[in-house]
Amino acid sequence: MHKVGEIMKRMIYCSTGTTVSRRNGYNFHLVTQLFPQLQQQGIIDGAEFMMIPAYYPQMKAVADEWLGEGLTFPVIHCEKEVGTLLSDAAAAKSAGESAAADVLLRQALDDFKKNCEMGAMAGSSRMVFHLWGGLNSDGHIAYNISVLPQLMEIICPYGIRLLIENVPCTTKDPLSNWKSMSMYLDKCGLIFDTRFGFFHRQIGNIWQAEDIYPRIEHIHIGDIRGAEKDFSTLRPIYHPGEGMVDFQSVVRRLNEVGYSGTVTLESPVATDGGADGDKLKASLLYTRNLFAEK
């Protein structure tokens, strides 16, 4: 937890997901080309390892290459479809399809374990996690929350702390869902995404909720344009300052509550066959200037 009025240096990370995507054939070597220099120059204090399905068959090769370049990964982002599987299992269970729900749950837990293994390889101490997702989203959120003890049992031996993200909702909203899992928040933490916060118009509400904001240990930075809860606005992901998020207001609130956690830039720079390193550096410098030391 963070004490009100206690302001410390905020470590700035960059997600590998900014650079590796379908557009460039999931070329993880681009991270090797760009990130070590950013870390050596002090533009980033480390990286966030964005897990994607393309890495499952080559987890050790990816980790070995990146770590061999001196990169550090304090945070890993669990593959997003694990949350979708949990939501699909919840929907199946609600429809009376228990056997199908069990299959989906088992797949989610198996994949989650692989992500824990990847986090251990990368030396990560925290994992960003989507507890719900996909078309079923938080339609049966009580089921998703009920799986938390199993997730924490799996992750515990790896020495990684689970952080639940404010993922977009179709039924309730992230703040309500966070409050519904309050009994588990001594054993796991929260991660706040500026883009998702704006999507639900909850940036202010979240940072005014005294039972919630001290649990937030990590922040994702990305920008967004469009109407509240319009799912078509989730893509493209804009860079900070290009959309409608009032980052100056966000930073003022963080300073008021003494937020001393970490910050990761998520806005993508992938291009057809490559990545825009200049754009990435510019956005990281913008982020560092806003969020680092206040």
C-alpha positions as CSV (number, residue, x, y, z in Angstrom):
1,M,0.0,0.0,0.0
2,H,1.1,3.6,-0.6
3,K,0.8,6.2,2.1
4,V,-0.9,9.5,1.3
5,G,1.7,12.2,0.8
6,E,4.5,9.8,0.2
7,I,5.9,10.5,-3.3
8,M,8.8,8.4,-4.5
9,K,10.5,7.9,-7.9
10,R,8.1,6.0,-10.2
11,M,9.9,3.5,-12.4
12,I,9.1,3.7,-16.0
13,Y,8.8,0.5,-18.1
14,C,8.0,-0.2,-21.8
15,S,5.8,-3.1,-22.8
16,T,7.3,-5.5,-25.4
17,G,3.8,-5.4,-26.9
18,T,4.5,-1.9,-28.2
19,T,6.9,-3.4,-30.6
20,V,5.9,-7.0,-31.4
21,S,2.6,-7.7,-33.1
22,R,0.9,-9.4,-36.0
23,R,1.9,-6.5,-38.3
24,N,5.6,-7.5,-38.1
25,G,5.0,-11.2,-37.9
26,Y,5.5,-11.3,-34.1
27,N,9.2,-10.6,-34.6
28,F,10.5,-10.6,-31.1
29,H,14.0,-9.7,-32.3
30,L,12.8,-6.1,-32.7
31,V,12.7,-5.9,-28.9
32,T,16.4,-7.0,-28.9
33,Q,17.2,-4.2,-31.4
34,L,15.4,-1.4,-29.6
35,F,15.0,-2.0,-25.8
36,P,18.6,-2.5,-24.6
37,Q,19.6,1.0,-25.8
38,L,16.5,2.5,-24.2
39,Q,17.4,0.8,-20.9
40,Q,21.1,1.8,-21.1
41,Q,20.2,5.4,-21.8
42,G,17.9,5.5,-18.7
43,I,14.8,6.2,-20.8
44,I,13.3,3.0,-19.3
45,D,14.0,1.4,-16.0
46,G,13.1,-2.0,-17.4
47,A,10.5,-3.7,-19.6
48,E,7.1,-5.4,-19.2
49,F,7.0,-8.8,-20.9
50,M,3.8,-9.0,-22.9
51,M,3.0,-12.7,-23.3
52,I,1.4,-13.7,-26.6
53,P,0.4,-17.1,-28.0
54,A,3.2,-16.9,-30.6
55,Y,5.7,-17.3,-27.7
56,Y,4.3,-20.5,-26.2
57,P,6.4,-22.9,-28.5
58,Q,9.6,-20.8,-28.0
59,M,9.4,-19.4,-24.5
60,K,13.0,-20.2,-23.5
61,A,14.4,-18.9,-26.8
62,V,12.6,-15.5,-26.3
63,A,13.6,-15.2,-22.7
64,D,17.2,-16.2,-23.3
65,E,17.6,-13.7,-26.2
66,W,16.1,-10.7,-24.3
67,L,17.8,-11.5,-21.0
68,G,21.1,-12.1,-22.8
69,E,20.9,-8.4,-23.9
70,G,20.7,-7.3,-20.3
71,L,17.0,-6.5,-20.3
72,T,15.1,-6.7,-17.0
73,F,11.4,-7.6,-16.8
74,P,10.0,-6.7,-13.3
75,V,6.5,-7.2,-14.7
76,I,5.0,-9.8,-17.1
77,H,1.6,-9.3,-18.7
78,C,-0.3,-12.7,-18.8
79,E,-1.6,-13.6,-22.2
80,K,-5.0,-11.9,-22.5
81,E,-7.0,-14.8,-23.7
82,V,-6.7,-16.6,-20.4
83,G,-9.3,-14.1,-19.1
84,T,-11.4,-14.7,-22.1
85,L,-11.4,-18.5,-21.4
86,L,-12.5,-17.8,-17.8
87,S,-15.4,-15.7,-19.0
88,D,-16.4,-18.3,-21.6
89,A,-16.3,-20.9,-18.8
90,A,-18.5,-18.7,-16.7
91,A,-21.0,-18.3,-19.5
92,A,-21.0,-22.1,-20.1
93,K,-21.5,-22.8,-16.4
94,S,-24.4,-20.3,-16.2
95,A,-26.0,-22.1,-19.2
96,G,-25.9,-25.4,-17.5
97,E,-23.0,-26.7,-19.6
98,S,-20.8,-27.9,-16.8
99,A,-18.6,-30.2,-18.8
100,A,-17.8,-27.5,-21.4
101,A,-17.1,-25.0,-18.5
102,D,-14.7,-27.5,-16.9
103,V,-12.8,-27.9,-20.2
104,L,-12.5,-24.1,-20.6
105,L,-11.4,-23.7,-17.0
106,R,-8.8,-26.3,-17.3
107,Q,-7.4,-24.7,-20.4
108,A,-7.3,-21.3,-18.7
109,L,-5.5,-22.7,-15.7
110,D,-3.0,-24.7,-17.9
111,D,-2.2,-21.6,-19.9
112,F,-2.0,-19.5,-16.8
113,K,0.7,-21.9,-15.4
114,K,2.7,-21.5,-18.7
115,N,2.6,-17.7,-18.2
116,C,3.9,-18.2,-14.6
117,E,6.7,-20.3,-16.0
118,M,7.5,-17.5,-18.5
119,G,7.4,-14.9,-15.8
120,A,9.9,-17.0,-13.7
121,M,12.2,-17.3,-16.8
122,A,12.0,-13.6,-17.3
123,G,12.7,-12.8,-13.6
124,S,9.4,-11.0,-13.1
125,S,8.0,-10.4,-9.6
126,R,4.5,-9.2,-10.7
127,M,2.0,-10.3,-13.3
128,V,-0.7,-8.2,-14.9
129,F,-3.8,-10.2,-15.4
130,H,-7.2,-9.9,-17.2
131,L,-9.6,-11.7,-14.9
132,W,-12.4,-11.3,-17.5
133,G,-12.5,-10.7,-21.2
134,G,-14.0,-11.4,-24.6
135,L,-17.6,-11.3,-25.7
136,N,-18.7,-12.7,-22.3
137,S,-16.6,-10.3,-20.4
138,D,-17.9,-9.8,-16.9
139,G,-21.3,-11.2,-17.6
140,H,-20.9,-13.7,-14.8
141,I,-18.2,-12.0,-12.8
142,A,-18.8,-14.0,-9.6
143,Y,-17.5,-17.1,-11.4
144,N,-14.3,-15.3,-12.5
145,I,-13.7,-14.0,-9.0
146,S,-14.3,-17.5,-7.6
147,V,-11.3,-18.8,-9.6
148,L,-8.9,-16.3,-7.9
149,P,-7.9,-18.7,-5.1
150,Q,-6.8,-21.3,-7.8
151,L,-4.9,-18.7,-9.7
152,M,-3.1,-17.6,-6.6
153,E,-2.3,-21.2,-5.6
154,I,-0.7,-21.7,-9.0
155,I,1.3,-18.5,-9.1
156,C,2.6,-18.6,-5.5
157,P,5.5,-21.1,-6.0
158,Y,6.9,-18.8,-8.7
159,G,7.2,-15.9,-6.3
160,I,5.1,-13.7,-8.6
161,R,2.4,-11.3,-7.3
162,L,-0.9,-11.2,-9.3
163,L,-2.3,-7.8,-10.3
164,I,-5.9,-7.5,-11.6
165,E,-6.5,-5.0,-14.4
166,N,-9.5,-2.7,-14.9
167,V,-10.5,-4.5,-18.1
168,P,-13.5,-3.1,-20.1
169,C,-16.8,-4.5,-19.0
170,T,-20.1,-5.3,-20.8
171,T,-22.2,-5.8,-17.7
172,K,-20.9,-3.9,-14.7
173,D,-17.7,-1.8,-14.5
174,P,-14.1,-2.3,-13.4
175,L,-14.4,-0.4,-10.1
176,S,-17.5,-2.4,-9.1
177,N,-15.7,-5.7,-10.0
178,W,-12.6,-4.7,-8.0
179,K,-14.8,-3.9,-5.0
180,S,-16.5,-7.4,-5.4
181,M,-13.1,-9.1,-5.0
182,S,-12.1,-7.1,-1.9
183,M,-11.7,-10.3,0.2
184,Y,-8.7,-11.3,-2.0
185,L,-6.9,-7.9,-2.2
186,D,-4.6,-8.7,0.7
187,K,-3.1,-11.5,-1.5
188,C,-3.2,-9.8,-4.9
189,G,-3.1,-6.2,-6.1
190,L,-4.5,-4.0,-8.8
191,I,-3.2,-2.4,-12.0
192,F,-4.9,0.7,-13.5
193,D,-5.0,1.3,-17.3
194,T,-5.6,4.9,-18.3
195,R,-7.2,3.9,-21.6
196,F,-9.7,1.5,-19.9
197,G,-10.3,4.0,-17.1
198,F,-11.3,6.7,-19.7
199,F,-13.4,4.1,-21.6
200,H,-15.6,3.7,-18.6
201,R,-15.1,7.4,-17.5
202,Q,-13.9,6.1,-14.2
203,I,-10.5,7.7,-13.9
204,G,-11.7,10.1,-11.2
205,N,-13.9,7.6,-9.4
206,I,-11.1,5.0,-9.2
207,W,-8.6,7.5,-7.8
208,Q,-11.1,8.8,-5.3
209,A,-12.1,5.3,-4.0
210,E,-10.1,5.2,-0.7
211,D,-10.7,1.4,-0.4
212,I,-9.3,0.8,-3.9
213,Y,-6.5,3.2,-4.9
214,P,-4.0,2.2,-2.2
215,R,-4.2,-1.3,-3.8
216,I,-3.1,0.0,-7.2
217,E,0.6,-1.0,-7.7
218,H,1.1,-0.5,-11.4
219,I,-0.2,1.7,-14.2
220,H,-0.6,1.2,-18.0
221,I,-0.3,4.3,-20.2
222,G,-2.2,4.5,-23.5
223,D,-4.6,7.0,-24.9
224,I,-8.1,6.7,-26.5
225,R,-10.7,8.8,-28.3
226,G,-14.4,8.4,-28.4
227,A,-17.6,7.9,-26.5
228,E,-18.0,6.2,-23.2
229,K,-18.2,2.4,-23.5
230,D,-18.0,2.4,-27.2
231,F,-16.0,-0.8,-27.9
232,S,-15.1,0.4,-31.4
233,T,-12.9,3.0,-29.8
234,L,-10.6,0.5,-28.1
235,R,-8.6,0.4,-31.4
236,P,-6.4,2.0,-32.5
237,I,-4.5,2.6,-29.3
238,Y,-3.2,6.2,-29.3
239,H,0.0,7.4,-27.8
240,P,-0.2,9.6,-24.7
241,G,-1.2,13.2,-25.7
242,E,-2.8,12.0,-28.9
243,G,-6.2,11.1,-27.5
244,M,-8.7,12.4,-24.9
245,V,-7.1,11.3,-21.6
246,D,-6.2,14.3,-19.4
247,F,-2.8,13.0,-18.3
248,Q,-2.0,16.2,-16.4
249,S,-5.1,15.6,-14.3
250,V,-4.1,11.9,-13.8
251,V,-0.6,12.9,-12.6
252,R,-2.0,15.6,-10.2
253,R,-4.2,12.9,-8.6
254,L,-1.3,10.5,-8.3
255,N,0.7,13.1,-6.6
256,E,-2.2,13.9,-4.2
257,V,-2.5,10.3,-3.1
258,G,1.3,9.7,-3.1
259,Y,1.3,7.0,-5.7
260,S,4.8,5.4,-5.8
261,G,4.2,2.4,-8.0
262,T,5.4,1.7,-11.5
263,V,4.3,2.8,-14.9
264,T,4.4,1.0,-18.3
265,L,3.9,2.6,-21.8
266,E,1.6,0.3,-23.9
267,S,1.0,2.4,-27.0
268,P,2.1,0.4,-30.1
269,V,4.8,1.3,-32.6
270,A,4.7,-1.8,-34.8
271,T,4.8,-1.3,-38.5
272,D,4.5,-3.6,-41.5
273,G,7.6,-5.7,-41.0
274,G,9.2,-3.5,-38.3
275,A,8.8,-0.9,-35.6
276,D,9.1,2.8,-35.3
277,G,11.9,3.3,-32.8
278,D,11.8,7.1,-32.9
279,K,8.1,7.2,-32.1
280,L,8.6,4.8,-29.2
281,K,11.5,6.9,-27.8
282,A,9.4,10.1,-28.0
283,S,6.4,8.6,-26.2
284,L,8.7,7.1,-23.5
285,L,10.3,10.5,-22.9
286,Y,6.9,12.1,-22.7
287,T,5.8,9.5,-20.2
288,R,8.9,9.8,-18.1
289,N,8.5,13.6,-18.0
290,L,5.0,13.2,-16.8
291,F,5.1,10.3,-14.4
292,A,8.7,9.7,-13.2
293,E,9.7,12.0,-10.4
294,K,7.3,14.5,-9.0
